[in-house]
């Protein structure tokens, strides 16, 4: 099962309109893989408890993206706010901490896995004490919260009626079912229709079952990652996948990644995605990172994501110019040739004088460029 990470973030601000807008964005953002976001109004602003798939990085990217968006209606209030938060995933024992001081335009990130106080023996003992052995109680619990299946006895985790009730409520509960039921097509179909990503928990036989995989990718395109190699090379399955999620192209077979029909469909969806969330460029297939139109759309939104483009596009003067006009920091990702291009460097420095540190040694000493900085 994809491990569910837990996160918490606190935003300090006195701007009520900004906080209300932020609540709406958080509710619509990447904050609820394993359950709803818990947003709390506080005297200092607002706090939010949330979940993520594997980690809380998507949530932190959400704030990075918003901070970098100069066109955000409440950008000044966001910059003036203070942000603090943390995220952790018990299974992999990974934890992170984020913070932003008032006035800062960057979200600081720190790995705190080693110093995090992980719950181990005591929690395990508590879970053992809470084992549900009564079928009626188990059914009541999983119908209310599918993940309650984890507290059921091994016998009940192998009971099809209990497990079916659990996965219909929360597809992710499949991860707690017995191996026998992870290989039961009816159970797995119910689970992937609720949450396609739980295809990961299915038996190898069902990961190669076309009907099961089609149901999973229609729910979550990214579920193709867990399908058999044969189905990753099945054009109909792949078409259904990219219709749902263009970013899932990264999981497609090498042969179909370059299929004109599939690439065109994926590109159409990805173009809309990167215009709203430029950081999505980081997760695209190499083919889309090398697509000039896709990269241009992303860097127009946030020049800093130039770092995820193909080497060829890092040497494309027009693409780099668009990126540095949006965010001068993008110069550091440009090719050496463009770091030595006076026009490019001049454009970056006009945006931010600190960009000089990323120019070629020759241009760092250029009188005309130095005069710009002095001005």
N, C-alpha and C positions, 0 to 999 in steps of 0.2 A: 504494500500500500504506500502511496505517496505520503510521507510523513507530514503532519500538519504542524506548522510553526505558530507560535503565539507571539503577539506583539502588543505594545502599548505606546502611545504617543501623546504628548501634552503640548498644547499650543497656548502661549500666553499673549493675549491681545485685548485691548479695550474697544476695538472696532467691531460693533455688533453685526453690521452688515457683512463684513468680511467673514466673521465666524459662521454666520448663517450660510453664506455661500460655500464656505469650506466644508461644512457638514454635508451639504448636498453633494459636493464633489467626492468626499470620502465614501458616502453611501453608494455612489456610482463607480467608484474606483476599485483598485485591486486589493481590497481589504477583507474579503469574505470567502476564502476558499472552503473553510470547514464549518462556517456558521455565520450568522448576521453580525454586523459591526455593532459594538456597544459604545455609543457616543453619549458622553455626559457633559452637560453644561456645568461649568465651574466659575467661581468668582474671578479666577485669573484668565478664563477663556474657555477652552474645552479640552477634554481628554477623550481618547478613543482606544478601546480594546479591540483587537482584530486578529484574524488568522491568515496564514499564507501557505502556499504549497511549497514544501521543502524549506523555505526561508521567508524572511520579510523583505527581501530585496526589492520586490515589485512595489511595495509600499514606500520604501525609501526613494526609489526612482520617481515615484509619483510626486514627492515633494521636491526633488531635484529639478524635475521638469517644470513644475509650477514656479519655482524660484527663478528659473532661467527664462521664463516667458514674460518679456517686457510688456506684452500686450494684455496680460491678465488684468482685469478691471480693478482688482484689489492688490496689485503688485506691491505698491508702497506699504500697505498694511502688512502684507506678508513679510516683506524685508524688515519692517519695524518689529515684527513679532519675535518671540523666543520659542524655539522648538527643542524638545528633548524626548527621547524615546529609546526603547530597546526591543529586541526580538530574540527569540531563542527556539531551538528545536531539540527536544529531549533525546530523540533517537540517535542523532549524529553528534550530540553534545556540542552544538555550535550556537554561539550567541554574539550579538552585535549591539552596539550602542550608537545613537546618533544625537547630534546637538547642533543648534544654531543660535548664536547670540543676536540680540537686537541690532539691526544695521548690517549684519553679515549677509552676503549674497551666495553663501555656500553652505551646504549641509555637511558637517563633519561626521565621518564614520570611523568606528573603532571596533576591532575584533576583541571581544571580552570573554571568549570561550573558556580560557584557562582560569580566570578569576570568578566565573559565574558559579553560584551555589546551586549545584544540581541536586535534585531530589532523587534518591535511589532506594535504599533499603526500607526506610520508613514508609515511602509511598507504596512500595511493593507489598509491604505487610498490610497496609490499609486496603489495597485492592483485593488481597486475598481474603480479608475479613468481609469484603463487600460482595463476594461471589454470589450470583443469583442461581439458585438450583431449582426453584419452582417455575414451571413453564408458564403458568398464568401471570405471575409477576414479571417474568421475562418478556412476554408478549406486550404487557402493559408498558414496560419500560422502553422497549425498542420502537413501539408505535409512537411514543412521545419523543424519543431521541434515538435514532438508529445506532449511534455510536455506543449506546448502553450495552450493545452486544459484547463489548470487550469485557464486561463484568459477569457475563453469563458463564456457567460451567461448561467444560469441554463437551459434555453431552448435549447441552442446549445449543452450542455453537455448531453442532452437527445436525440439529433439528431443522429440517427444511422450512417448516411453517414459521419458526422463530426468525430464521435468517431471511426469509422472503419479506417478512414484515419490516425487518431492520433495513434491508437494502432499498426497499421502496420508500422509506423515510429518508435515509441518507445512503447514497450509493457507496460511499467510502467505507461503510460498515463491512463490506465484503472482505476487507483485510483481516477481520477477526473471525471469519467463518472457517469451518474445517476445510482441509484440503479437498475432501470429497465434494463439498458443496461449491468450492471454487472451480470445480470441474463440471458442475451441473449447469447445463446451458440455460435452463429456465431462470435459475437464480442469477447467473451472470448477465443475462439479457436485461433482467429487471434492474440490476445494479448499474450497468453502463448507460441505460436510458435515463437514469437519474443523474449520473456523473460519469461521463465518458472516460475520465482519467483512470478509473478503477480497473480498466482493462489490464493494467499493470499487475493486478492481483489474480487474474484469471489463470487457469492452467495453460500450459503451452499449446495444448490441443485447441482450446477455445481462442487463443490469440491468433490461431491460423484458420479460424472459422469465419468465413466471409460475412455471414449474417450478423454475427456478434460484432465484428470489427466495423461493419457499416453502421450499426446502431451506435457504437461508441464514437466514431468520428463525426457523425451527424450531430451528436450532442456536444462534443469537444474535439475540434480538429486536431489538437495537439496529441490526442490519444493514439494517433498513428505511430507515435514513437514506440509503443509497446506491441504493435502488431508484428506478425511474422514477416520475414524478409520477402516471402512470396507475395503477400498482400501489399507490402510497400511498393511493389512493382506492378500492382494491378491498377490499370488506368481508371477503371470505374470507381474503385475505392479511393484512389488519389484525387479524382475529380470531386468526389463528395467531400473529401477532407478539405481541399483548398477553397471550395465554395463556402465552407464554414469558417475557415481560418487560413488566410494566405500565408501567415508566418509559419504554418506547419510544413511548408515546402521543404524545410531543412530535414525532415524525417523521411522524405520520399527517396526511392531508389535513385541512384546516380543517373540511370538512363532516362527516367521520367522527369528529373529535375530540369532537363533541357528540352522537354517536349513543348513545342510552341503553344499548343492549346492550353496546357496546364500552366505554363509560365505566364501566359497572358492573363489567365483567370486569377492566379495568385497575385500578380502585379497590380491588378485592378483593386483588389481588396487591401493590399499592403499600402498602396498610395494613399488611401483614405486614412489608414492607421497612422502612418508616419507624419501626416499633416497635423494630427491631433496629439500624437505621442511620439516624438522624434526618437526617443530612446529605444523604441521598438526595432530600430535599425540594427541594434546590437545582436538581436536574436534571429535575424533573417539568414537565409541560405547564402552561400558565397555568390550564387548567381544573381540574387537580388541586391547584394551589397556592391555588385559590379554594374548594376543597372543605373545609368546616368540619371534618368528621370526620377527614379525612386530616391536616390541619394540627394538630388537637388531639392526635392520636396522636403526631405528631412532636415537638411542644413539651412534651408530658408526659415524653418521653425526654430532650430537650435544649432548654431554653428559648431558647437562642441562635439556633436555626434559625428563629425567628419572622421574621427578616429576609427570608426567602424567600417568605413568605406574600403573598397578594394585598393590595392597599390596603384592600379591604373588611374583611378579617380583621385587619389591623393596627389597625382601629378597633373591633374586636369586644371588648368588655370582658372577657367570660368567657375568650376565647382568650388575651388578653394576661395576665390574672390567672394562668392556669395556667402560662404561659411564665415569668413573673417569679418565681413561687413555686419553679420549678425552677432558674432562673438569672436573677438580678436584672438582669444586663446587657441582657436583652431589652427593658427599658424604653426604651432608646435607639431601638428600632425601632417603638415604638408610635406611633399617630397623635398629633398635637399636642393633640387634645382629651383623650386619655387621659393624656398627660404632665401635664395640668392637673387630672386627677381625683385628689382627695386620697386616696380609698380605694386606688386603684391605686398611687400613689406611696408611701403608707404601707406597703403590702405589699412593695414592692420594697426599701425601706429596712430593713425588719425582716429581710430576707434578706441585704442588703449595704448598709451605709451609704454606700458610694461611688456608689450608684445615684442619689443626690441630684443629681449633676451633669447627669443627663438629664431632670430634672423641669422644669416650667415656671418662669419667673423668679418668679412669684408664690408658688409653693409652696416655692421655695428659701429664702424668707424666712418661711415659716409657723412660728410658735413651737412648735406641737405636733410638727411634723415635726423641727424642730431639736432638740427635747427628746429625741426618740427616738435621735438620733445621739449626743447627749451621754451618754445612758444607756449 
